[in-house]
Amino acid sequence: MSCSSLPPWRRQCYEQTIIQVRLNGIRIGKIPGYSFLAIVLIGVYEAAYGMLAVRSSLGACGHFDNPDGFAAFLAALFPFTLYFIGLRQKLSVVFGMTAAAVLLFAIALSGSRAGWIAVLVVGIYYLWPRLFSIWRYRSRCYKICILCCLGGFGTAGCIGLYHFKKDSADGRILIWRNTVTMIADKPLFGHGTDGFRAQYMLYQADYFRKHPDSKYAMLADNVQAPFNEYLRFAAEYGIIGLLAVGSILWIILHCRQRRIPHFKVPFASLLGVGIMALFSYPFHYPALLVVSGIDFFMLAGICFDWRAWGKRVVGLSFLIMAGHSILSRIDQHHWQQAVGPRIDHTSVIREYEKLASTKFNENPAFLYAYGLIQNREKRYIRSLEILDRYFRLRADVDAAIVQIDNHYRLGHYAKAWEWAVLASDMCPNRFIPLYYKVLILDATGHLAEAKELARQVLSKPIKVRATDVYKVRVKLQHFLSVHS
């Protein structure tokens, strides 16, 4: 029986006090009440932890590996603080305002531009009814002045955010450009699950091969995410996948039109995640998948009868996605713990060989680590085999550099040159592939070309002043001094 079919007095009681979320008869909790309180407290804890453990080079990250994930998590929980402010009870308002201030301050410390935009949009959405009630009674001249001011502030804000981290913004433009090319190649069904990581760096290499003097050359990096979840989804699942996501959004917007109590909080939370998804990769983090799943559960419980198949599909889909992401993290932690504490390389390789016969044989992170340690132990042929399998799952410049070394050590100079060209096309600002080119030219009797390339590399601008770069420069200087 749906909520709308109940008598008025029962419907009001149902909507305002005991909206239940059930999965196969298992009670999940009440909305709102203690559920919202628990969510806000989790957000305050994460924000406090992030502020106390600020990494100077990155900003506040909390338990996440970068500021964007941290900011996305807090932006998703921010609307729950606004719920308590809206209760207009003194204790609730104080609690809500305090929690909101903590979350906003933590997002500011993260330095995440996407996080700032997300909380701004969520705040406007949440306050829009009050703003509109004030707006509708103003004169036309007043409205025009306000719109002009907002337009000016908005333009200035966008320009300021762009120049705040200009190189980062330009780098994302490069990534989006190549991702659109990926989508155009397979528009209907996409490149398949995890297809972005498997194919993107090859597209980036092709771009720099065609545009060797591109202004983006100094910004290129070893990209594993497109910094836009919608583009990633389109690249991996095509138009068909986008239509599936669009149908879910249509269902949510359909619920929005019904003006159901408590709808605004989970919808605003999803809105925050959706804004972050335009500039980052929130669904890379299990915590954000769990929060999004909770939001969908709440919306489904508010909008639909739990017995309807659509609600089950939505809820179970997000639970499966979150569960899969969490289990993959646990698996990675398992093999890292299994091989990490060992000092003897022989025992490490033996442990890797045991794990290679299990499900880890298709785990890209495991294969890369396995191939790398084989290279370091001078087992070059075995390293080649493992990294060839890795490249079928994921293409990146670090693995390409190991492949260069494998072929070079084995005397396969033609293959080593091919890998060096690919690696330098993937990231033109990297020094190590160019260094190997010098070695290969020297080994194949092209000393003049090797010396000329070495001089070009030494005059090359440095993107990141890393130890590896200085080592390469010292080796090239030594090479030129020996052959002077």
MIKOLMAR-654523 format. One record per residue (C-alpha): x, z, y. Coordinates in pm, whole numbers, always signed. Example, Ala and Ser with C-alpha at 12.3 -4.5 7.8 and 13.67 -1.06 7.14 Angstrom:
BEGIN
<site x="+1230" z="+780" y="-450"/>
<site x="+1367" z="+714" y="-106"/>
// end
This chain:
BEGIN
<site x="+0" z="+0" y="+0"/>
<site x="+143" z="-99" y="+338"/>
<site x="+162" z="+126" y="+641"/>
<site x="-93" z="-85" y="+833"/>
<site x="-361" z="-35" y="+565"/>
<site x="-364" z="+345" y="+604"/>
<site x="-623" z="+528" y="+816"/>
<site x="-506" z="+574" y="+1179"/>
<site x="-431" z="+944" y="+1153"/>
<site x="-234" z="+897" y="+829"/>
<site x="-52" z="+593" y="+964"/>
<site x="+61" z="+786" y="+1273"/>
<site x="+182" z="+1075" y="+1060"/>
<site x="+358" z="+833" y="+823"/>
<site x="+534" z="+642" y="+1099"/>
<site x="+647" z="+942" y="+1301"/>
<site x="+741" z="+1205" y="+1046"/>
<site x="+783" z="+1106" y="+679"/>
<site x="+882" z="+740" y="+652"/>
<site x="+1036" z="+735" y="+305"/>
<site x="+1304" z="+498" y="+175"/>
<site x="+1288" z="+459" y="-204"/>
<site x="+1487" z="+256" y="-454"/>
<site x="+1328" z="+239" y="-802"/>
<site x="+1162" z="+573" y="-743"/>
<site x="+1479" z="+746" y="-614"/>
<site x="+1428" z="+917" y="-280"/>
<site x="+1691" z="+816" y="-24"/>
<site x="+1597" z="+1032" y="+274"/>
<site x="+1379" z="+1076" y="+581"/>
<site x="+1387" z="+865" y="+895"/>
<site x="+1486" z="+986" y="+1149"/>
<site x="+1562" z="+1362" y="+1161"/>
<site x="+1854" z="+1487" y="+956"/>
<site x="+1961" z="+1135" y="+855"/>
<site x="+2033" z="+1041" y="+1216"/>
<site x="+2201" z="+1376" y="+1277"/>
<site x="+2436" z="+1324" y="+981"/>
<site x="+2521" z="+970" y="+1099"/>
<site x="+2603" z="+1091" y="+1451"/>
<site x="+2823" z="+1374" y="+1320"/>
<site x="+3016" z="+1126" y="+1106"/>
<site x="+3068" z="+911" y="+1415"/>
<site x="+3187" z="+1206" y="+1624"/>
<site x="+3430" z="+1309" y="+1349"/>
<site x="+3576" z="+957" y="+1321"/>
<site x="+3600" z="+925" y="+1702"/>
<site x="+3775" z="+1263" y="+1733"/>
<site x="+4015" z="+1175" y="+1454"/>
<site x="+4092" z="+841" y="+1618"/>
<site x="+4159" z="+1001" y="+1957"/>
<site x="+4392" z="+1261" y="+1806"/>
<site x="+4584" z="+1002" y="+1603"/>
<site x="+4631" z="+726" y="+1862"/>
<site x="+4897" z="+473" y="+1765"/>
<site x="+5074" z="+379" y="+2086"/>
<site x="+5136" z="+20" y="+1979"/>
<site x="+4778" z="-49" y="+1871"/>
<site x="+4549" z="+206" y="+2034"/>
<site x="+4302" z="+434" y="+1860"/>
<site x="+4244" z="+321" y="+1500"/>
<site x="+4108" z="+628" y="+1320"/>
<site x="+4096" z="+567" y="+946"/>
<site x="+4096" z="+188" y="+998"/>
<site x="+4392" z="-47" y="+995"/>
<site x="+4329" z="-181" y="+1347"/>
<site x="+4134" z="-92" y="+1663"/>
<site x="+3861" z="-355" y="+1611"/>
<site x="+3744" z="-201" y="+1284"/>
<site x="+3745" z="+144" y="+1441"/>
<site x="+3551" z="+21" y="+1748"/>
<site x="+3303" z="-171" y="+1531"/>
<site x="+3225" z="+142" y="+1328"/>
<site x="+3165" z="+351" y="+1640"/>
<site x="+2963" z="+75" y="+1808"/>
<site x="+2737" z="+65" y="+1500"/>
<site x="+2679" z="+442" y="+1523"/>
<site x="+2642" z="+455" y="+1903"/>
<site x="+2263" z="+377" y="+1902"/>
<site x="+2198" z="+687" y="+1692"/>
<site x="+2328" z="+901" y="+1980"/>
<site x="+2085" z="+727" y="+2215"/>
<site x="+1799" z="+829" y="+1986"/>
<site x="+1869" z="+1199" y="+2056"/>
<site x="+1898" z="+1134" y="+2429"/>
<site x="+1556" z="+965" y="+2418"/>
<site x="+1389" z="+1272" y="+2263"/>
<site x="+1392" z="+1439" y="+2611"/>
<site x="+1442" z="+1784" y="+2464"/>
<site x="+1718" z="+1978" y="+2636"/>
<site x="+1925" z="+2055" y="+2326"/>
<site x="+1882" z="+1705" y="+2184"/>
<site x="+1973" z="+1541" y="+2514"/>
<site x="+2288" z="+1751" y="+2552"/>
<site x="+2389" z="+1679" y="+2194"/>
<site x="+2319" z="+1307" y="+2230"/>
<site x="+2503" z="+1272" y="+2561"/>
<site x="+2805" z="+1465" y="+2431"/>
<site x="+2823" z="+1256" y="+2115"/>
<site x="+2777" z="+932" y="+2312"/>
<site x="+3056" z="+1030" y="+2552"/>
<site x="+3293" z="+1103" y="+2263"/>
<site x="+3219" z="+769" y="+2098"/>
<site x="+3251" z="+573" y="+2423"/>
<site x="+3580" z="+742" y="+2512"/>
<site x="+3719" z="+665" y="+2164"/>
<site x="+3612" z="+300" y="+2194"/>
<site x="+3782" z="+283" y="+2534"/>
<site x="+4103" z="+423" y="+2383"/>
<site x="+4092" z="+163" y="+2106"/>
<site x="+4141" z="-114" y="+2361"/>
<site x="+3897" z="-333" y="+2168"/>
<site x="+3732" z="-579" y="+2405"/>
<site x="+3471" z="-665" y="+2142"/>
<site x="+3387" z="-294" y="+2114"/>
<site x="+3331" z="-268" y="+2489"/>
<site x="+3103" z="-571" y="+2486"/>
<site x="+2910" z="-440" y="+2184"/>
<site x="+2827" z="-100" y="+2336"/>
<site x="+2736" z="-266" y="+2667"/>
<site x="+2489" z="-503" y="+2497"/>
<site x="+2348" z="-222" y="+2281"/>
<site x="+2302" z="-1" y="+2588"/>
<site x="+2121" z="-278" y="+2779"/>
<site x="+1898" z="-350" y="+2480"/>
<site x="+1812" z="+17" y="+2437"/>
<site x="+1739" z="+74" y="+2807"/>
<site x="+1571" z="-262" y="+2869"/>
<site x="+1207" z="-134" y="+2869"/>
<site x="+1289" z="+116" y="+3146"/>
<site x="+1494" z="-137" y="+3338"/>
<site x="+1214" z="-392" y="+3308"/>
<site x="+950" z="-146" y="+3429"/>
<site x="+1160" z="-89" y="+3743"/>
<site x="+1243" z="-458" y="+3780"/>
<site x="+887" z="-590" y="+3769"/>
<site x="+785" z="-410" y="+4089"/>
<site x="+1077" z="-528" y="+4301"/>
<site x="+1058" z="-805" y="+4562"/>
<site x="+1185" z="-1156" y="+4495"/>
<site x="+1471" z="-1116" y="+4744"/>
<site x="+1581" z="-794" y="+4573"/>
<site x="+1576" z="-963" y="+4233"/>
<site x="+1784" z="-1257" y="+4356"/>
<site x="+2044" z="-1022" y="+4504"/>
<site x="+2065" z="-820" y="+4184"/>
<site x="+2097" z="-1135" y="+3971"/>
<site x="+2376" z="-1268" y="+4194"/>
<site x="+2559" z="-935" y="+4174"/>
<site x="+2520" z="-919" y="+3796"/>
<site x="+2638" z="-1278" y="+3764"/>
<site x="+2943" z="-1202" y="+3976"/>
<site x="+3026" z="-884" y="+3786"/>
<site x="+2967" z="-1059" y="+3453"/>
<site x="+3197" z="-1347" y="+3543"/>
<site x="+3465" z="-1113" y="+3672"/>
<site x="+3430" z="-900" y="+3360"/>
<site x="+3471" z="-1198" y="+3127"/>
<site x="+3778" z="-1318" y="+3317"/>
<site x="+3922" z="-967" y="+3315"/>
<site x="+3866" z="-925" y="+2940"/>
<site x="+4026" z="-1264" y="+2876"/>
<site x="+4338" z="-1180" y="+3078"/>
<site x="+4354" z="-824" y="+2940"/>
<site x="+4495" z="-971" y="+2618"/>
<site x="+4533" z="-1338" y="+2704"/>
<site x="+4759" z="-1431" y="+2412"/>
<site x="+4518" z="-1270" y="+2168"/>
<site x="+4225" z="-1460" y="+2318"/>
<site x="+4412" z="-1793" y="+2309"/>
<site x="+4516" z="-1726" y="+1950"/>
<site x="+4154" z="-1679" y="+1849"/>
<site x="+4060" z="-2006" y="+2017"/>
<site x="+4318" z="-2177" y="+1793"/>
<site x="+4173" z="-2007" y="+1484"/>
<site x="+3814" z="-2097" y="+1574"/>
<site x="+3917" z="-2456" y="+1641"/>
<site x="+4072" z="-2496" y="+1295"/>
<site x="+3783" z="-2312" y="+1130"/>
<site x="+3538" z="-2561" y="+1281"/>
<site x="+3749" z="-2838" y="+1124"/>
<site x="+3717" z="-2659" y="+789"/>
<site x="+3340" z="-2646" y="+828"/>
<site x="+3323" z="-3015" y="+921"/>
<site x="+3508" z="-3108" y="+600"/>
<site x="+3255" z="-2929" y="+375"/>
<site x="+2947" z="-2868" y="+588"/>
<site x="+2681" z="-2826" y="+320"/>
<site x="+2815" z="-2575" y="+66"/>
<site x="+3148" z="-2473" y="+223"/>
<site x="+3478" z="-2396" y="+53"/>
<site x="+3345" z="-2120" y="-171"/>
<site x="+3393" z="-1743" y="-184"/>
<site x="+3720" z="-1639" y="-19"/>
<site x="+3773" z="-2007" y="+64"/>
<site x="+3885" z="-1925" y="+416"/>
<site x="+4194" z="-1738" y="+299"/>
<site x="+4266" z="-2001" y="+39"/>
<site x="+4253" z="-2294" y="+282"/>
<site x="+4290" z="-2188" y="+645"/>
<site x="+4671" z="-2181" y="+672"/>
<site x="+4685" z="-2532" y="+530"/>
<site x="+4453" z="-2646" y="+809"/>
<site x="+4667" z="-2466" y="+1064"/>
<site x="+4977" z="-2639" y="+926"/>
<site x="+4800" z="-2974" y="+953"/>
<site x="+4703" z="-2899" y="+1315"/>
<site x="+5063" z="-2826" y="+1420"/>
<site x="+5186" z="-3125" y="+1221"/>
<site x="+4961" z="-3343" y="+1437"/>
<site x="+5028" z="-3146" y="+1759"/>
<site x="+5396" z="-3041" y="+1747"/>
<site x="+5402" z="-2963" y="+2120"/>
<site x="+5083" z="-2758" y="+2121"/>
<site x="+5061" z="-2466" y="+2364"/>
<site x="+4934" z="-2257" y="+2071"/>
<site x="+5261" z="-2286" y="+1877"/>
<site x="+5397" z="-1954" y="+2009"/>
<site x="+5066" z="-1782" y="+1927"/>
<site x="+5035" z="-1894" y="+1565"/>
<site x="+5029" z="-1620" y="+1303"/>
<site x="+4969" z="-1566" y="+935"/>
<site x="+4587" z="-1573" y="+960"/>
<site x="+4368" z="-1410" y="+695"/>
<site x="+4043" z="-1381" y="+895"/>
<site x="+3880" z="-1609" y="+1157"/>
<site x="+3782" z="-1324" y="+1392"/>
<site x="+3424" z="-1446" y="+1370"/>
<site x="+3214" z="-1355" y="+1068"/>
<site x="+2964" z="-1635" y="+1134"/>
<site x="+3235" z="-1901" y="+1131"/>
<site x="+3385" z="-1749" y="+817"/>
<site x="+3048" z="-1751" y="+645"/>
<site x="+2988" z="-2113" y="+747"/>
<site x="+3336" z="-2213" y="+625"/>
<site x="+3282" z="-2047" y="+287"/>
<site x="+2911" z="-2110" y="+221"/>
<site x="+2821" z="-2396" y="+456"/>
<site x="+2483" z="-2470" y="+612"/>
<site x="+2301" z="-2341" y="+303"/>
<site x="+2461" z="-1999" y="+344"/>
<site x="+2383" z="-1991" y="+715"/>
<site x="+2019" z="-2070" y="+642"/>
<site x="+2005" z="-1775" y="+402"/>
<site x="+2147" z="-1542" y="+669"/>
<site x="+1912" z="-1695" y="+926"/>
<site x="+1612" z="-1613" y="+707"/>
<site x="+1717" z="-1246" y="+698"/>
<site x="+1751" z="-1243" y="+1077"/>
<site x="+1407" z="-1403" y="+1108"/>
<site x="+1258" z="-1122" y="+897"/>
<site x="+1421" z="-861" y="+1122"/>
<site x="+1299" z="-1029" y="+1440"/>
<site x="+951" z="-1054" y="+1288"/>
<site x="+960" z="-677" y="+1245"/>
<site x="+1072" z="-641" y="+1607"/>
<site x="+753" z="-806" y="+1727"/>
<site x="+542" z="-541" y="+1556"/>
<site x="+675" z="-266" y="+1788"/>
<site x="+715" z="-15" y="+1507"/>
<site x="+837" z="+339" y="+1590"/>
<site x="+1205" z="+408" y="+1513"/>
<site x="+1273" z="+36" y="+1472"/>
<site x="+1497" z="+29" y="+1779"/>
<site x="+1778" z="+252" y="+1642"/>
<site x="+1874" z="+64" y="+1323"/>
<site x="+1813" z="-269" y="+1496"/>
<site x="+2046" z="-170" y="+1784"/>
<site x="+2304" z="-60" y="+1527"/>
<site x="+2289" z="-400" y="+1358"/>
<site x="+2305" z="-564" y="+1700"/>
<site x="+2630" z="-380" y="+1768"/>
<site x="+2775" z="-496" y="+1436"/>
<site x="+2651" z="-849" y="+1508"/>
<site x="+2826" z="-856" y="+1846"/>
<site x="+3149" z="-732" y="+1688"/>
<site x="+3115" z="-1004" y="+1425"/>
<site x="+3150" z="-1265" y="+1701"/>
<site x="+3505" z="-1154" y="+1779"/>
<site x="+3629" z="-962" y="+1476"/>
<site x="+3573" z="-910" y="+1103"/>
<site x="+3359" z="-594" y="+1062"/>
<site x="+3240" z="-688" y="+713"/>
<site x="+3599" z="-667" y="+593"/>
<site x="+3555" z="-288" y="+599"/>
<site x="+3346" z="-107" y="+334"/>
<site x="+3235" z="+150" y="+594"/>
<site x="+3073" z="-121" y="+807"/>
<site x="+2903" z="-271" y="+501"/>
<site x="+2761" z="+71" y="+417"/>
<site x="+2637" z="+126" y="+775"/>
<site x="+2478" z="-221" y="+780"/>
<site x="+2317" z="-152" y="+442"/>
<site x="+2172" z="+176" y="+574"/>
<site x="+2035" z="-9" y="+877"/>
<site x="+1870" z="-269" y="+655"/>
<site x="+1729" z="+3" y="+432"/>
<site x="+1578" z="+172" y="+736"/>
<site x="+1433" z="-153" y="+870"/>
<site x="+1295" z="-246" y="+531"/>
<site x="+1140" z="+99" y="+487"/>
<site x="+982" z="+82" y="+832"/>
<site x="+861" z="-277" y="+817"/>
<site x="+761" z="-337" y="+456"/>
<site x="+602" z="-182" y="+154"/>
<site x="+890" z="-78" y="-74"/>
<site x="+722" z="-251" y="-365"/>
<site x="+769" z="-589" y="-196"/>
<site x="+1045" z="-796" y="-357"/>
<site x="+1202" z="-889" y="-22"/>
<site x="+1291" z="-529" y="+54"/>
<site x="+1456" z="-477" y="-282"/>
<site x="+1663" z="-794" y="-245"/>
<site x="+1788" z="-703" y="+102"/>
<site x="+1876" z="-345" y="+12"/>
<site x="+2037" z="-425" y="-322"/>
<site x="+2236" z="-714" y="-176"/>
<site x="+2405" z="-491" y="+79"/>
<site x="+2465" z="-218" y="-177"/>
<site x="+2631" z="-471" y="-409"/>
<site x="+2847" z="-608" y="-124"/>
<site x="+2956" z="-260" y="-19"/>
<site x="+3015" z="-155" y="-380"/>
<site x="+3225" z="-462" y="-454"/>
<site x="+3436" z="-410" y="-142"/>
<site x="+3493" z="-42" y="-222"/>
<site x="+3582" z="-115" y="-587"/>
<site x="+3831" z="-383" y="-482"/>
<site x="+4002" z="-130" y="-253"/>
<site x="+4012" z="+122" y="-539"/>
<site x="+4165" z="-140" y="-772"/>
<site x="+4435" z="-223" y="-517"/>
<site x="+4513" z="+145" y="-470"/>
<site x="+4534" z="+183" y="-850"/>
<site x="+4803" z="-80" y="-906"/>
<site x="+4996" z="+23" y="-596"/>
<site x="+5008" z="+380" y="-724"/>
<site x="+5106" z="+258" y="-1070"/>
<site x="+5416" z="+72" y="-949"/>
<site x="+5489" z="+238" y="-615"/>
<site x="+5666" z="+565" y="-708"/>
<site x="+5915" z="+398" y="-945"/>
<site x="+6275" z="+355" y="-831"/>
<site x="+6412" z="+161" y="-1129"/>
<site x="+6323" z="-206" y="-1075"/>
<site x="+6323" z="-277" y="-1448"/>
<site x="+6048" z="-23" y="-1509"/>
<site x="+5859" z="-158" y="-1206"/>
<site x="+5862" z="-510" y="-1349"/>
<site x="+5756" z="-377" y="-1688"/>
<site x="+5458" z="-204" y="-1525"/>
<site x="+5370" z="-524" y="-1334"/>
<site x="+5379" z="-719" y="-1660"/>
<site x="+5136" z="-475" y="-1819"/>
<site x="+4896" z="-503" y="-1525"/>
<site x="+4933" z="-884" y="-1515"/>
<site x="+4753" z="-911" y="-1849"/>
<site x="+4447" z="-738" y="-1699"/>
<site x="+4202" z="-831" y="-1422"/>
<site x="+4484" z="-802" y="-1166"/>
<site x="+4602" z="-1144" y="-1276"/>
<site x="+4348" z="-1287" y="-1028"/>
<site x="+4418" z="-1035" y="-751"/>
<site x="+4606" z="-1213" y="-466"/>
<site x="+4769" z="-899" y="-328"/>
<site x="+4894" z="-805" y="-674"/>
<site x="+5025" z="-1156" y="-745"/>
<site x="+5216" z="-1169" y="-417"/>
<site x="+5381" z="-830" y="-479"/>
<site x="+5457" z="-930" y="-839"/>
<site x="+5612" z="-1262" y="-735"/>
<site x="+5813" z="-1096" y="-458"/>
<site x="+5974" z="-839" y="-683"/>
<site x="+6060" z="-1110" y="-937"/>
<site x="+6235" z="-1296" y="-656"/>
<site x="+6428" z="-986" y="-554"/>
<site x="+6539" z="-938" y="-914"/>
<site x="+6662" z="-1300" y="-915"/>
<site x="+6402" z="-1410" y="-1169"/>
<site x="+6328" z="-1719" y="-966"/>
<site x="+6148" z="-1929" y="-1226"/>
<site x="+5908" z="-1646" y="-1309"/>
<site x="+5853" z="-1585" y="-935"/>
<site x="+5770" z="-1955" y="-889"/>
<site x="+5506" z="-1941" y="-1163"/>
<site x="+5341" z="-1630" y="-1022"/>
<site x="+5335" z="-1753" y="-662"/>
<site x="+5201" z="-2094" y="-768"/>
<site x="+4905" z="-1903" y="-911"/>
<site x="+4886" z="-1702" y="-589"/>
<site x="+4869" z="-2017" y="-376"/>
<site x="+4566" z="-2137" y="-569"/>
<site x="+4386" z="-1826" y="-441"/>
<site x="+4541" z="-1779" y="-99"/>
<site x="+4776" z="-1977" y="+124"/>
<site x="+5002" z="-1792" y="+365"/>
<site x="+5342" z="-1830" y="+526"/>
<site x="+5501" z="-1519" y="+371"/>
<site x="+5446" z="-1646" y="+17"/>
<site x="+5569" z="-1991" y="+125"/>
<site x="+5896" z="-1834" y="+247"/>
<site x="+5948" z="-1669" y="-93"/>
<site x="+5888" z="-2006" y="-257"/>
<site x="+6152" z="-2162" y="-32"/>
<site x="+6402" z="-1903" y="-149"/>
<site x="+6309" z="-1952" y="-514"/>
<site x="+6367" z="-2327" y="-502"/>
<site x="+6681" z="-2294" y="-289"/>
<site x="+6840" z="-2047" y="-532"/>
<site x="+6757" z="-2275" y="-824"/>
<site x="+6912" z="-2574" y="-646"/>
<site x="+6577" z="-2754" y="-607"/>
<site x="+6661" z="-2861" y="-252"/>
<site x="+6390" z="-3127" y="-222"/>
<site x="+6116" z="-2880" y="-321"/>
<site x="+6271" z="-2610" y="-102"/>
<site x="+6261" z="-2853" y="+193"/>
<site x="+5892" z="-2926" y="+128"/>
<site x="+5808" z="-2555" y="+132"/>
<site x="+6022" z="-2503" y="+444"/>
<site x="+5836" z="-2781" y="+625"/>
<site x="+5501" z="-2633" y="+519"/>
<site x="+5598" z="-2280" y="+629"/>
<site x="+5732" z="-2396" y="+967"/>
<site x="+5415" z="-2603" y="+1021"/>
<site x="+5199" z="-2302" y="+936"/>
<site x="+5376" z="-2084" y="+1195"/>
<site x="+5607" z="-2285" y="+1424"/>
<site x="+5731" z="-1964" y="+1589"/>
<site x="+5879" z="-1825" y="+1265"/>
<site x="+6260" z="-1829" y="+1241"/>
<site x="+6315" z="-1784" y="+866"/>
<site x="+6174" z="-2125" y="+754"/>
<site x="+6396" z="-2295" y="+1013"/>
<site x="+6697" z="-2097" y="+891"/>
<site x="+6635" z="-2221" y="+537"/>
<site x="+6616" z="-2575" y="+673"/>
<site x="+6968" z="-2529" y="+813"/>
<site x="+7091" z="-2401" y="+475"/>
<site x="+6928" z="-2689" y="+286"/>
<site x="+7073" z="-2949" y="+521"/>
<site x="+7416" z="-2794" y="+482"/>
<site x="+7383" z="-2778" y="+100"/>
<site x="+7282" z="-3144" y="+81"/>
<site x="+7576" z="-3267" y="+291"/>
<site x="+7398" z="-3313" y="+625"/>
<site x="+7626" z="-3085" y="+826"/>
<site x="+7572" z="-3254" y="+1163"/>
<site x="+7193" z="-3224" y="+1134"/>
<site x="+7231" z="-2863" y="+1018"/>
<site x="+7443" z="-2773" y="+1322"/>
<site x="+7202" z="-2945" y="+1561"/>
<site x="+6903" z="-2764" y="+1410"/>
<site x="+7091" z="-2431" y="+1426"/>
<site x="+7148" z="-2482" y="+1800"/>
<site x="+6777" z="-2562" y="+1849"/>
<site x="+6675" z="-2248" y="+1663"/>
<site x="+6911" z="-2031" y="+1872"/>
<site x="+6754" z="-2167" y="+2192"/>
<site x="+6404" z="-2111" y="+2059"/>
<site x="+6191" z="-1847" y="+2244"/>
<site x="+6116" z="-1531" y="+2049"/>
<site x="+5753" z="-1426" y="+1997"/>
<site x="+5817" z="-1083" y="+1842"/>
<site x="+6157" z="-917" y="+1874"/>
<site x="+6178" z="-817" y="+1510"/>
<site x="+6485" z="-723" y="+1306"/>
<site x="+6450" z="-1033" y="+1086"/>
<site x="+6471" z="-1259" y="+1391"/>
<site x="+6795" z="-1102" y="+1509"/>
<site x="+6942" z="-1124" y="+1158"/>
<site x="+6864" z="-1496" y="+1149"/>
<site x="+7020" z="-1549" y="+1491"/>
<site x="+7338" z="-1364" y="+1389"/>
<site x="+7365" z="-1572" y="+1068"/>
<site x="+7315" z="-1897" y="+1260"/>
<site x="+7578" z="-1798" y="+1516"/>
<site x="+7817" z="-1724" y="+1232"/>
<site x="+7731" z="-2058" y="+1070"/>
<site x="+7814" z="-2245" y="+1391"/>
<site x="+8137" z="-2053" y="+1443"/>
<site x="+8253" z="-2131" y="+1088"/>
<site x="+8173" z="-2503" y="+1128"/>
<site x="+8292" z="-2540" y="+1485"/>
// end
